Amino acid sequence: MDDFVCTLKAGAVTRVRFTDMKGLSEHLSSISSALFVADENSSYAIPENLSDRCLVLSSGEEHKNYDSLFKIIRKALGLKLSRSSRFVGVGGGVVSDMTAFASSVYMRGAKLTIVPSTLLSMVDASLGGKSAIDFDGVKNLVGTFYPADDVIIVPALLKTLPEGEFLSGLGEVIKHAFLTKDKSLYHFLLENKDGIMARDEETLGKMVELSLKVKKEYIEKDPEEKLGIRSALNLGHTFAHALESITNYEVKHGIAVAWGLEMALAMGVEMAVTPADLKESADGLLSLYGYDTSLRIEKDKVPIFRSYKEKDKKRDSSGVQFITLSGWGRYVKVVPDDNLIAKLVAKV
Ligand SMILES: NC(=O)c1ccc[n+]([C@@H]2O[C@H](COP(=O)([O-])OP(=O)(O)OC[C@H]3O[C@@H](n4cnc5c(N)ncnc54)[C@H](O)[C@@H]3O)[C@@H](O)[C@H]2O)c1
């Protein structure tokens, strides 16, 4: 595992470092003026001697709200933190998004470290600077772009992660494997299933590094998602968001993304954009890791599926744009017609 840096804009550099539990403990203990934010499942990663500077929030997306944000800011104020102090988010994407948001607005911007503790937050939420809370039922409605200068990856933290959360993160990793012309991540996933599923630290560290480097390729070219490049990372997400909504979020995000990847490539093949052998490579990898790509929606639910799809952010005047691939790492935006979507997602 090699440390690396990601440059988002002049003066905003994220240093990504890999370490073990001992290294993490030493690093956190060395920060002189800091607030540590975790949730009840990730707080074990913070050394006990730092407990008076630690805020432990309730876990879950339902707590990604202004109540939690205010708790973070009040705790920072109670600790008399200044702009030169550091907010350290130790947790999954919910904790890191909220800690980043609080850090971005506290005294107009304090320092930020993210220690992601889920696979999804290691390969996705930790890098790229998006911070947010949900508001009035709308996910990530209120937020900022505020990259951490420091991201610490500790693969050992994944040992305690429930299997469903692990597979959810792995869905995003598989998506990244097809978003790059360099097939290293794809081959790594094909060849290291046993080590990955056994959560071997070294293997996971390498996988996270390869996956993060794919995200880095896109966000460095389009840090604030204004050029249409970074949005390629949304491959599979329009299908995924509709599936998550229709199942009332019972299907976890990354598992919905894995299904969405399959749907997006099937759509590309139908539209004569995606080569069939690329879709076959994705089918093979998804089934190797046990993702159910055969899932289809009851016919009478397709109109509801369409309405959720319409609510998705990726819309222009011609309709809802979907991302698909015309080759390894070559993304294309398409606007499929509703009959094609129904044909792909509905049970026959
Ligand atoms: N900022 C971004 O670019 C970005 C990207 C993707 C997702 N997100 C956000 O991330 C969130 C989803 O992240 P997530 O999947 O990590 O969810 P999460 O933070 O809710 O974590 C999932 C569950 O795992 C638990 N957990 C965390 N670390 C653990 C550990 N080491 N051992 C055992 N349990 C642990 C949590 O308490 C929680 O119950 C969403 O709010 C999403 O909007 C942000």
The ligand as a Tripos MOL2 file, in Angstrom:
@<TRIPOS>MOLECULE
LIG
   44    48     1     0     0
SMALL
NO_CHARGES

@<TRIPOS>ATOM
      1 N1        -18.9640   12.6160    0.6090 N.am      1 LIG1
      2 C1        -19.0530   11.7390   -0.3670 C.2       1 LIG1
      3 O1        -18.4180   11.8700   -1.4340 O.2       1 LIG1
      4 C2        -19.9100   10.5440   -0.1810 C.ar      1 LIG1
      5 C3        -19.7910    9.4530   -1.0580 C.ar      1 LIG1
      6 C4        -20.5630    8.3290   -0.8310 C.ar      1 LIG1
      7 C5        -21.4340    8.2860    0.2320 C.ar      1 LIG1
      8 N2        -21.5470    9.3630    1.0660 N.ar      1 LIG1
      9 C6        -22.4540    9.3280    2.2110 C.3       1 LIG1
     10 O2        -22.0250    8.2820    3.0560 O.3       1 LIG1
     11 C7        -23.1430    7.7490    3.7680 C.3       1 LIG1
     12 C8        -23.0920    6.2470    3.6760 C.3       1 LIG1
     13 O3        -21.8580    5.8140    4.2310 O.3       1 LIG1
     14 P1        -21.7170    4.4140    4.9460 P.3       1 LIG1
     15 O4        -22.2080    3.3500    4.0480 O.co2     1 LIG1
     16 O5        -20.3440    4.3260    5.4800 O.co2     1 LIG1
     17 O6        -22.8130    4.4960    6.0990 O.3       1 LIG1
     18 P2        -22.7340    4.7210    7.6810 P.3       1 LIG1
     19 O7        -21.8360    5.8120    8.0270 O.co2     1 LIG1
     20 O8        -24.1590    4.8160    8.1310 O.co2     1 LIG1
     21 O9        -22.1240    3.3420    8.2110 O.3       1 LIG1
     22 C9        -22.8180    2.1440    8.0110 C.3       1 LIG1
     23 C10       -22.9600    1.3810    9.3520 C.3       1 LIG1
     24 O10       -21.6950    0.8500    9.7110 O.3       1 LIG1
     25 C11       -21.4120    1.1890   11.0760 C.3       1 LIG1
     26 N3        -19.9580    1.2050   11.2100 N.ar      1 LIG1
     27 C12       -19.1020    2.1730   10.8290 C.ar      1 LIG1
     28 N4        -17.8330    1.7630   11.0070 N.ar      1 LIG1
     29 C13       -17.8950    0.5180   11.5360 C.ar      1 LIG1
     30 C14       -16.9210   -0.4390   11.9170 C.ar      1 LIG1
     31 N5        -15.6080   -0.2220   11.7300 N.pl3     1 LIG1
     32 N6        -17.3510   -1.6160   12.4360 N.ar      1 LIG1
     33 C15       -18.6840   -1.8610   12.5700 C.ar      1 LIG1
     34 N7        -19.6450   -1.0160   12.1990 N.ar      1 LIG1
     35 C16       -19.2480    0.1660   11.6750 C.ar      1 LIG1
     36 C17       -22.1130    2.5070   11.2720 C.3       1 LIG1
     37 O11       -22.3340    2.7760   12.6350 O.3       1 LIG1
     38 C18       -23.4010    2.2560   10.5080 C.3       1 LIG1
     39 O12       -24.3000    1.5290   11.3100 O.3       1 LIG1
     40 C19       -24.3760    8.3710    3.1490 C.3       1 LIG1
     41 O13       -24.8800    9.3590    4.0100 O.3       1 LIG1
     42 C20       -23.8750    8.9850    1.8540 C.3       1 LIG1
     43 O14       -24.6250   10.1290    1.4830 O.3       1 LIG1
     44 C21       -20.7880   10.4670    0.8830 C.ar      1 LIG1
@<TRIPOS>BOND
     1     1     2 1
     2     2     3 2
     3     2     4 1
     4     4     5 ar
     5     4    44 ar
     6     5     6 ar
     7     6     7 ar
     8     7     8 ar
     9     8     9 1
    10     8    44 ar
    11     9    10 1
    12     9    42 1
    13    10    11 1
    14    11    12 1
    15    11    40 1
    16    12    13 1
    17    13    14 1
    18    14    15 2
    19    14    16 1
    20    14    17 1
    21    17    18 1
    22    18    19 2
    23    18    20 1
    24    18    21 1
    25    21    22 1
    26    22    23 1
    27    23    24 1
    28    23    38 1
    29    24    25 1
    30    25    26 1
    31    25    36 1
    32    26    27 ar
    33    26    35 ar
    34    27    28 ar
    35    28    29 ar
    36    29    30 ar
    37    29    35 ar
    38    30    31 1
    39    30    32 ar
    40    32    33 ar
    41    33    34 ar
    42    34    35 ar
    43    36    37 1
    44    36    38 1
    45    38    39 1
    46    40    41 1
    47    40    42 1
    48    42    43 1
@<TRIPOS>SUBSTRUCTURE
     1 LIG1         1 GROUP 0 **** ****
